Amino acid sequence: MAWLRIAAPRGATPTATSKCLCGWDRSAVGHRKVLALIDDHAAHRDTCPLRSFQEGRAAA
């Protein structure tokens, strides 16, 4: 449901994109911002409405 794409070629500025089916769409350029996006992506996985279990939902 969520994808994190990181491009960090040797000697170039790293970039990253975090996307999710729920509409989450973030990007970052630069070492510090990419590291922060990695943390945000991990946090989003815990709070994504598509990953949350609905109360009373029957098991598949």
Distance bins in CASP14 RR format, pairs under 12 A and 6 or more apart:
PFRMAT RR
TARGET T0000
AUTHOR 0000-0000-0000
RMODE 2
METHOD distances of the structure
MODEL  1
1 18 0 0 0 0 0 1 0 0 0 0 0
1 19 0 0 0 0 1 0 0 0 0 0 0
1 20 1 0 1 0 0 0 0 0 0 0 0
1 21 1 0 1 0 0 0 0 0 0 0 0
1 22 1 0 0 1 0 0 0 0 0 0 0
1 23 0 0 0 0 0 1 0 0 0 0 0
1 24 0 0 0 0 1 0 0 0 0 0 0
1 41 0 0 0 0 0 1 0 0 0 0 0
1 44 0 0 0 0 0 1 0 0 0 0 0
1 45 0 0 0 0 1 0 0 0 0 0 0
1 48 1 0 0 1 0 0 0 0 0 0 0
1 49 0 0 0 0 0 1 0 0 0 0 0
1 50 1 0 1 0 0 0 0 0 0 0 0
1 51 1 0 0 1 0 0 0 0 0 0 0
1 52 0 0 0 0 0 1 0 0 0 0 0
2 17 0 0 0 0 0 1 0 0 0 0 0
2 18 1 0 0 1 0 0 0 0 0 0 0
2 19 1 0 0 1 0 0 0 0 0 0 0
2 20 1 0 1 0 0 0 0 0 0 0 0
2 21 1 0 0 1 0 0 0 0 0 0 0
2 22 0 0 0 0 1 0 0 0 0 0 0
2 23 0 0 0 0 1 0 0 0 0 0 0
2 24 1 0 0 1 0 0 0 0 0 0 0
2 25 0 0 0 0 0 1 0 0 0 0 0
2 26 0 0 0 0 0 1 0 0 0 0 0
2 40 0 0 0 0 0 1 0 0 0 0 0
2 41 1 0 0 1 0 0 0 0 0 0 0
2 42 0 0 0 0 1 0 0 0 0 0 0
2 43 0 0 0 0 0 1 0 0 0 0 0
2 44 1 0 0 1 0 0 0 0 0 0 0
2 45 1 0 1 0 0 0 0 0 0 0 0
2 46 0 0 0 0 0 1 0 0 0 0 0
2 47 0 0 0 0 0 1 0 0 0 0 0
2 48 1 0 0 1 0 0 0 0 0 0 0
2 49 0 0 0 0 0 1 0 0 0 0 0
2 50 0 0 0 0 1 0 0 0 0 0 0
2 51 0 0 0 0 1 0 0 0 0 0 0
3 16 0 0 0 0 0 1 0 0 0 0 0
3 17 1 0 0 1 0 0 0 0 0 0 0
3 18 1 0 0 1 0 0 0 0 0 0 0
3 19 1 0 1 0 0 0 0 0 0 0 0
3 20 1 0 0 1 0 0 0 0 0 0 0
3 21 0 0 0 0 1 0 0 0 0 0 0
3 23 0 0 0 0 0 1 0 0 0 0 0
3 24 0 0 0 0 1 0 0 0 0 0 0
3 25 0 0 0 0 0 1 0 0 0 0 0
3 26 0 0 0 0 0 1 0 0 0 0 0
3 41 0 0 0 0 1 0 0 0 0 0 0
3 44 0 0 0 0 0 1 0 0 0 0 0
3 45 0 0 0 0 0 1 0 0 0 0 0
4 15 0 0 0 0 0 1 0 0 0 0 0
4 16 1 0 0 1 0 0 0 0 0 0 0
4 17 1 0 0 1 0 0 0 0 0 0 0
4 18 1 0 1 0 0 0 0 0 0 0 0
4 19 0 0 0 0 1 0 0 0 0 0 0
4 20 0 0 0 0 1 0 0 0 0 0 0
4 24 0 0 0 0 0 1 0 0 0 0 0
4 25 0 0 0 0 0 1 0 0 0 0 0
4 26 0 0 0 0 1 0 0 0 0 0 0
4 27 0 0 0 0 0 1 0 0 0 0 0
4 28 0 0 0 0 0 1 0 0 0 0 0
4 34 0 0 0 0 0 1 0 0 0 0 0
4 37 1 0 0 1 0 0 0 0 0 0 0
4 38 1 0 0 1 0 0 0 0 0 0 0
4 39 0 0 0 0 0 1 0 0 0 0 0
4 40 0 0 0 0 1 0 0 0 0 0 0
4 41 1 0 1 0 0 0 0 0 0 0 0
4 42 0 0 0 0 1 0 0 0 0 0 0
4 43 0 0 0 0 0 1 0 0 0 0 0
4 44 0 0 0 0 1 0 0 0 0 0 0
4 45 0 0 0 0 1 0 0 0 0 0 0
5 14 0 0 0 0 0 1 0 0 0 0 0
5 15 0 0 0 0 1 0 0 0 0 0 0
5 16 1 0 0 1 0 0 0 0 0 0 0
5 17 1 0 1 0 0 0 0 0 0 0 0
5 18 1 0 0 1 0 0 0 0 0 0 0
5 19 0 0 0 0 1 0 0 0 0 0 0
5 25 0 0 0 0 0 1 0 0 0 0 0
5 26 0 0 0 0 0 1 0 0 0 0 0
5 27 0 0 0 0 1 0 0 0 0 0 0
5 28 0 0 0 0 0 1 0 0 0 0 0
5 34 0 0 0 0 0 1 0 0 0 0 0
5 37 0 0 0 0 0 1 0 0 0 0 0
5 38 0 0 0 0 0 1 0 0 0 0 0
5 41 0 0 0 0 0 1 0 0 0 0 0
6 14 1 0 0 1 0 0 0 0 0 0 0
6 15 1 0 0 1 0 0 0 0 0 0 0
6 16 1 0 1 0 0 0 0 0 0 0 0
6 17 0 0 0 0 1 0 0 0 0 0 0
6 18 0 0 0 0 1 0 0 0 0 0 0
6 27 0 0 0 0 0 1 0 0 0 0 0
6 28 0 0 0 0 1 0 0 0 0 0 0
6 29 0 0 0 0 0 1 0 0 0 0 0
6 30 0 0 0 0 0 1 0 0 0 0 0
6 31 0 0 0 0 0 1 0 0 0 0 0
6 33 0 0 0 0 0 1 0 0 0 0 0
6 34 1 0 0 1 0 0 0 0 0 0 0
6 35 0 0 0 0 0 1 0 0 0 0 0
6 37 0 0 0 0 1 0 0 0 0 0 0
6 38 1 0 0 1 0 0 0 0 0 0 0
6 41 0 0 0 0 1 0 0 0 0 0 0
7 13 0 0 0 0 1 0 0 0 0 0 0
7 14 1 0 0 1 0 0 0 0 0 0 0
7 15 1 0 1 0 0 0 0 0 0 0 0
7 16 1 0 0 1 0 0 0 0 0 0 0
7 17 0 0 0 0 1 0 0 0 0 0 0
7 27 0 0 0 0 0 1 0 0 0 0 0
7 28 0 0 0 0 0 1 0 0 0 0 0
7 29 0 0 0 0 0 1 0 0 0 0 0
7 30 0 0 0 0 0 1 0 0 0 0 0
7 34 0 0 0 0 1 0 0 0 0 0 0
8 14 1 1 0 0 0 0 0 0 0 0 0
8 15 1 0 0 1 0 0 0 0 0 0 0
8 16 0 0 0 0 1 0 0 0 0 0 0
8 28 0 0 0 0 0 1 0 0 0 0 0
8 29 0 0 0 0 0 1 0 0 0 0 0
8 30 0 0 0 0 1 0 0 0 0 0 0
8 31 0 0 0 0 1 0 0 0 0 0 0
8 34 1 0 0 1 0 0 0 0 0 0 0
8 35 0 0 0 0 0 1 0 0 0 0 0
8 38 0 0 0 0 0 1 0 0 0 0 0
9 15 0 0 0 0 1 0 0 0 0 0 0
11 30 0 0 0 0 0 1 0 0 0 0 0
11 31 0 0 0 0 0 1 0 0 0 0 0
12 29 0 0 0 0 0 1 0 0 0 0 0
12 30 0 0 0 0 1 0 0 0 0 0 0
12 31 0 0 0 0 0 1 0 0 0 0 0
12 34 0 0 0 0 0 1 0 0 0 0 0
13 28 0 0 0 0 0 1 0 0 0 0 0
13 29 1 0 0 1 0 0 0 0 0 0 0
13 30 1 0 1 0 0 0 0 0 0 0 0
13 31 1 0 0 1 0 0 0 0 0 0 0
13 32 0 0 0 0 0 1 0 0 0 0 0
13 33 0 0 0 0 1 0 0 0 0 0 0
13 34 0 0 0 0 1 0 0 0 0 0 0
14 27 0 0 0 0 0 1 0 0 0 0 0
14 28 0 0 0 0 1 0 0 0 0 0 0
14 29 1 0 0 1 0 0 0 0 0 0 0
14 30 1 0 1 0 0 0 0 0 0 0 0
14 31 1 0 0 1 0 0 0 0 0 0 0
14 32 0 0 0 0 1 0 0 0 0 0 0
14 33 0 0 0 0 1 0 0 0 0 0 0
14 34 1 0 1 0 0 0 0 0 0 0 0
14 35 0 0 0 0 1 0 0 0 0 0 0
14 36 0 0 0 0 0 1 0 0 0 0 0
14 37 0 0 0 0 0 1 0 0 0 0 0
14 38 0 0 0 0 0 1 0 0 0 0 0
15 26 0 0 0 0 0 1 0 0 0 0 0
15 27 1 0 0 1 0 0 0 0 0 0 0
15 28 1 0 0 1 0 0 0 0 0 0 0
15 29 1 0 1 0 0 0 0 0 0 0 0
15 30 1 0 0 1 0 0 0 0 0 0 0
15 31 0 0 0 0 0 1 0 0 0 0 0
15 33 0 0 0 0 1 0 0 0 0 0 0
15 34 1 0 0 1 0 0 0 0 0 0 0
15 37 0 0 0 0 1 0 0 0 0 0 0
16 26 0 0 0 0 1 0 0 0 0 0 0
16 27 1 0 0 1 0 0 0 0 0 0 0
16 28 1 0 1 0 0 0 0 0 0 0 0
16 29 0 0 0 0 1 0 0 0 0 0 0
16 30 0 0 0 0 1 0 0 0 0 0 0
16 31 0 0 0 0 0 1 0 0 0 0 0
16 32 0 0 0 0 0 1 0 0 0 0 0
16 33 1 0 0 1 0 0 0 0 0 0 0
16 34 1 0 1 0 0 0 0 0 0 0 0
16 35 0 0 0 0 1 0 0 0 0 0 0
16 36 0 0 0 0 1 0 0 0 0 0 0
16 37 1 0 1 0 0 0 0 0 0 0 0
16 38 1 0 0 1 0 0 0 0 0 0 0
16 39 0 0 0 0 0 1 0 0 0 0 0
16 40 0 0 0 0 1 0 0 0 0 0 0
16 41 0 0 0 0 1 0 0 0 0 0 0
17 24 0 0 0 0 0 1 0 0 0 0 0
17 25 1 0 0 1 0 0 0 0 0 0 0
17 26 1 0 0 1 0 0 0 0 0 0 0
17 27 1 0 1 0 0 0 0 0 0 0 0
17 28 1 0 0 1 0 0 0 0 0 0 0
17 29 0 0 0 0 0 1 0 0 0 0 0
17 33 0 0 0 0 0 1 0 0 0 0 0
17 34 0 0 0 0 1 0 0 0 0 0 0
17 37 0 0 0 0 1 0 0 0 0 0 0
17 38 0 0 0 0 0 1 0 0 0 0 0
17 40 0 0 0 0 0 1 0 0 0 0 0
17 41 0 0 0 0 1 0 0 0 0 0 0
18 24 1 0 0 1 0 0 0 0 0 0 0
18 25 1 0 0 1 0 0 0 0 0 0 0
18 26 1 0 1 0 0 0 0 0 0 0 0
18 27 1 0 0 1 0 0 0 0 0 0 0
18 28 0 0 0 0 1 0 0 0 0 0 0
18 33 0 0 0 0 0 1 0 0 0 0 0
18 34 0 0 0 0 0 1 0 0 0 0 0
18 36 0 0 0 0 0 1 0 0 0 0 0
18 37 1 0 1 0 0 0 0 0 0 0 0
18 38 0 0 0 0 1 0 0 0 0 0 0
18 39 0 0 0 0 0 1 0 0 0 0 0
18 40 1 0 0 1 0 0 0 0 0 0 0
18 41 1 0 1 0 0 0 0 0 0 0 0
18 42 0 0 0 0 1 0 0 0 0 0 0
18 43 0 0 0 0 0 1 0 0 0 0 0
18 44 1 0 0 1 0 0 0 0 0 0 0
18 45 0 0 0 0 1 0 0 0 0 0 0
18 48 0 0 0 0 0 1 0 0 0 0 0
19 25 1 0 1 0 0 0 0 0 0 0 0
19 26 1 0 0 1 0 0 0 0 0 0 0
19 27 0 0 0 0 1 0 0 0 0 0 0
19 37 0 0 0 0 0 1 0 0 0 0 0
19 41 0 0 0 0 1 0 0 0 0 0 0
19 44 0 0 0 0 0 1 0 0 0 0 0
19 48 0 0 0 0 0 1 0 0 0 0 0
20 26 0 0 0 0 1 0 0 0 0 0 0
20 40 0 0 0 0 0 1 0 0 0 0 0
20 41 0 0 0 0 1 0 0 0 0 0 0
20 43 0 0 0 0 0 1 0 0 0 0 0
20 44 1 0 0 1 0 0 0 0 0 0 0
20 45 0 0 0 0 1 0 0 0 0 0 0
20 47 0 0 0 0 0 1 0 0 0 0 0
20 48 1 0 1 0 0 0 0 0 0 0 0
20 49 0 0 0 0 1 0 0 0 0 0 0
20 50 1 0 0 1 0 0 0 0 0 0 0
20 51 0 0 0 0 1 0 0 0 0 0 0
21 44 0 0 0 0 0 1 0 0 0 0 0
21 48 0 0 0 0 1 0 0 0 0 0 0
21 49 0 0 0 0 0 1 0 0 0 0 0
21 50 1 0 1 0 0 0 0 0 0 0 0
21 51 0 0 0 0 1 0 0 0 0 0 0
22 44 0 0 0 0 1 0 0 0 0 0 0
22 45 0 0 0 0 0 1 0 0 0 0 0
22 47 0 0 0 0 1 0 0 0 0 0 0
22 48 1 0 1 0 0 0 0 0 0 0 0
22 49 1 0 1 0 0 0 0 0 0 0 0
22 50 1 0 1 0 0 0 0 0 0 0 0
22 51 0 0 0 0 1 0 0 0 0 0 0
22 52 0 0 0 0 1 0 0 0 0 0 0
23 44 0 0 0 0 0 1 0 0 0 0 0
23 48 0 0 0 0 1 0 0 0 0 0 0
23 49 0 0 0 0 1 0 0 0 0 0 0
23 50 0 0 0 0 1 0 0 0 0 0 0
24 37 0 0 0 0 0 1 0 0 0 0 0
24 40 0 0 0 0 1 0 0 0 0 0 0
24 41 0 0 0 0 1 0 0 0 0 0 0
24 43 0 0 0 0 0 1 0 0 0 0 0
24 44 1 0 1 0 0 0 0 0 0 0 0
24 45 0 0 0 0 1 0 0 0 0 0 0
24 47 0 0 0 0 1 0 0 0 0 0 0
24 48 1 0 0 1 0 0 0 0 0 0 0
24 49 0 0 0 0 1 0 0 0 0 0 0
24 50 0 0 0 0 1 0 0 0 0 0 0
24 51 0 0 0 0 0 1 0 0 0 0 0
25 37 0 0 0 0 0 1 0 0 0 0 0
25 40 0 0 0 0 0 1 0 0 0 0 0
25 41 0 0 0 0 0 1 0 0 0 0 0
25 44 0 0 0 0 0 1 0 0 0 0 0
26 33 0 0 0 0 1 0 0 0 0 0 0
26 34 0 0 0 0 0 1 0 0 0 0 0
26 36 0 0 0 0 1 0 0 0 0 0 0
26 37 1 0 1 0 0 0 0 0 0 0 0
26 38 0 0 0 0 0 1 0 0 0 0 0
26 39 0 0 0 0 0 1 0 0 0 0 0
26 40 1 0 0 1 0 0 0 0 0 0 0
26 41 1 0 0 1 0 0 0 0 0 0 0
26 43 0 0 0 0 0 1 0 0 0 0 0
26 44 0 0 0 0 1 0 0 0 0 0 0
27 33 0 0 0 0 1 0 0 0 0 0 0
27 34 0 0 0 0 1 0 0 0 0 0 0
27 36 0 0 0 0 0 1 0 0 0 0 0
27 37 1 0 0 1 0 0 0 0 0 0 0
27 40 0 0 0 0 0 1 0 0 0 0 0
27 41 0 0 0 0 0 1 0 0 0 0 0
28 34 1 0 1 0 0 0 0 0 0 0 0
28 35 0 0 0 0 1 0 0 0 0 0 0
28 36 1 0 0 1 0 0 0 0 0 0 0
28 37 1 1 0 0 0 0 0 0 0 0 0
28 38 0 0 0 0 1 0 0 0 0 0 0
28 39 0 0 0 0 0 1 0 0 0 0 0
28 40 0 0 0 0 1 0 0 0 0 0 0
28 41 0 0 0 0 1 0 0 0 0 0 0
29 35 0 0 0 0 0 1 0 0 0 0 0
29 36 0 0 0 0 0 1 0 0 0 0 0
29 37 0 0 0 0 1 0 0 0 0 0 0
30 36 0 0 0 0 1 0 0 0 0 0 0
30 37 0 0 0 0 1 0 0 0 0 0 0
30 38 0 0 0 0 0 1 0 0 0 0 0
31 37 0 0 0 0 0 1 0 0 0 0 0
31 38 0 0 0 0 0 1 0 0 0 0 0
32 38 0 0 0 0 0 1 0 0 0 0 0
32 39 0 0 0 0 0 1 0 0 0 0 0
33 39 0 0 0 0 0 1 0 0 0 0 0
33 40 0 0 0 0 0 1 0 0 0 0 0
34 40 0 0 0 0 0 1 0 0 0 0 0
34 41 0 0 0 0 0 1 0 0 0 0 0
35 41 0 0 0 0 0 1 0 0 0 0 0
35 42 0 0 0 0 0 1 0 0 0 0 0
36 42 0 0 0 0 0 1 0 0 0 0 0
36 43 0 0 0 0 0 1 0 0 0 0 0
37 43 0 0 0 0 0 1 0 0 0 0 0
37 44 0 0 0 0 1 0 0 0 0 0 0
38 44 0 0 0 0 0 1 0 0 0 0 0
38 45 0 0 0 0 0 1 0 0 0 0 0
39 45 0 0 0 0 0 1 0 0 0 0 0
39 46 0 0 0 0 0 1 0 0 0 0 0
40 46 0 0 0 0 0 1 0 0 0 0 0
40 47 0 0 0 0 0 1 0 0 0 0 0
40 48 0 0 0 0 0 1 0 0 0 0 0
41 47 0 0 0 0 0 1 0 0 0 0 0
41 48 0 0 0 0 0 1 0 0 0 0 0
42 48 0 0 0 0 0 1 0 0 0 0 0
43 51 0 0 0 0 0 1 0 0 0 0 0
44 50 0 0 0 0 0 1 0 0 0 0 0
44 51 0 0 0 0 1 0 0 0 0 0 0
44 52 0 0 0 0 0 1 0 0 0 0 0
45 51 1 0 0 1 0 0 0 0 0 0 0
45 52 0 0 0 0 0 1 0 0 0 0 0
46 52 0 0 0 0 1 0 0 0 0 0 0
53 59 0 0 0 0 1 0 0 0 0 0 0
53 60 0 0 0 0 0 1 0 0 0 0 0
END
